[in-house]
Amino acid sequence: MIELRSDTFTLPTPTMLEAMVSAPLGDDVYGEDPTVRRLEERAAELTGMPAACLMPSGTMANLASLMAHAPRGSKVLVGDESDIYLYEAAGASVCGGVQYEPVPNQPDGTFAWDDLAAGFPEDPEDPQFALPSLICLENTQNRCGGKVLSLDYLRSVRTFADERGVALHLDGARLFNAAVALGVPAAEITAHVDSVQFCLSKGLGAPIGSMLAGGTEFLRSARRVRKMLGGGMRQAGVIAAAGIEALDTHQRLAEDHAHARRLAEGLATVDGVAVDPSEVQTNIVLFRLTHSAWTWQAFCAAAAEQDLYVAEFGRSRLRAVTHRGVTAADIDRAVDVIAGILRSTP
């Protein structure tokens, strides 16, 4: 089976499983799990933040961050193509009384400055308007095809946020993909934000969990939100042990990026597929079918019959995501399977 629907389909390595079995444990709600504490210290170190907290998921990490940063009745500016806005069930509105204001994402995942500025009322003293308290960025930007935000852009958004007195949160679900693509430590990316979440269970390959990192007082508030949301875990070292191993091996993400480029270049030779290999920066490949006989539904079903799995991704796009469980041979076979399908009749 060739699984390209998401990097969330990664399985723990034998080394991770061994670490999970042998991890020293304690009660993390009491702050007494030594393996969780090691993971949190490592995450804080890698992001250059004072503190970090293990969360069950990236969705909870983002939600806890928004609720810790944003007072009830304020609004957060989020990309209209962002995971926070589209895929996290409006949690900050439901749980935190916070309004989302979508800002158009440019094709490279950035915001146009005029669009971002439009989220701030001309007269902040006018009580009719909810005031922004937070700007959220996403890096890499999933629905823009795994695009990486440049350090110059992050620096500029930091200046913009400081001038307006709002905080800056980074949904870095694939933060380490961005760092590997830029060739810099993750801390050079997160130096420009107040808080960051990153997933252990995507390309990093751990089975469960995300990390939220930021200032000490911010993390104190976020931990309270985590508990309220039901995210307080007990002997969570069994999760943390796999996360430590994942962080220690994160440089291998370069292999996933190479496989994604190999896939895009292969698909570019297939009649009936539209893809631009030059747009592939990390481990996500977006492509379209141009063969009029094939709908995406029929195509995905035909691919699954040959043990190849890709995902529909909106606006007639398909998404393929490379990860630890996909080899170069799998990539070549995927291209052959897709070419064969499109040469046939639905």
C-alpha positions, 0 to 999 in steps of 0.5 A: 500500500502506498499512503499519500493522503497525509503524513498523519499516517506515519507509524512509530519506528521500532526505536520509538516503540522501544522508547515508549515501553522503557520510558520512566513515567509519572503523573503529568497533570502533577508535573511529575512525568520525567519523560514529558518534562524532557520532551517539553525542555527539548521542544522549548530548546529547539524553538528558543522559547522559555517553556513548552507543553505537551498537547494531545493534538495540534487542534487543541494546541492551537485552541489553547493558544488562541484562548490564552492570547485572545480575550473574549469578545476580541478577534483573531486574524487568520488566513482564509486558507488556514487550518485554524480557520477551515479545519478546527471546528471554530473552537475559539468561537465555541469555547473562547468567545473569540471571533475569527476574521479571515484574511486572504492567503496569497498563493505563497501563504502570505498576507497582502499588507492591505488585507491584513491592515483591513482587519484593524478598525480605523477608530479603535475607540468605536465600541461597535467593532471587535478589536484584534488581539492576535494574528495567526500564521501557518508555516508550512502553509498546507492548503497553499501546497506546503509553502514556506514563509520566508524569514524576512516575511516573518520579521515584517509581520512581527513588526506589523503586530508590534506596531498594533499591539497584538500577539503573533501565533504560529501554527507550525504543524509542519514547522520542522519541514519549514526549517529543513527547507530553509536550512535553518534551526527552527528557532530562527523561524520561531524567534519572530512569534509569541507562541508556536505549536508543532505536530509530533504526529505528522512528518516527525512520525510520532504516533500522538501529540503536539507541542505548544511553546511560548512564554512562561506566563502564556504557557501557564494560561495554556495549561489551564485551558488544556485541563479545561478541554480535557487534555490533561494526561496522566502517565503521558511519558509513553507518548513523550518518549516517541516525541523525543525520538521524533525530534532527534531525527527531524533532519530526515524530513529532507528525504520526504521533500526530495520524494515530493519533488520526485513525485511532482516531476514524474506527474508532470510527464503524465498526460491528464495531470496538471502540476508544477514541480517548481511549486513543491517546496516541502512534502506536499504535492497539489495536482489537478486532473485534466482528463475530462473523463475522470472525476476526482471521485472516480480517480481516487476509487480507481487508485485505491483499487491498486493500493494507492491513496491520495486525497481530494483537497478542494477546488478540484485539486488532489493532494499527495503528502510524502512521509517516512512510510513512503520510499523512492520506489513507492513514488515511481510506482505511484506515478506509473499507477496514475499514468495507467489509470488516466490511460484507461476509461472510467 
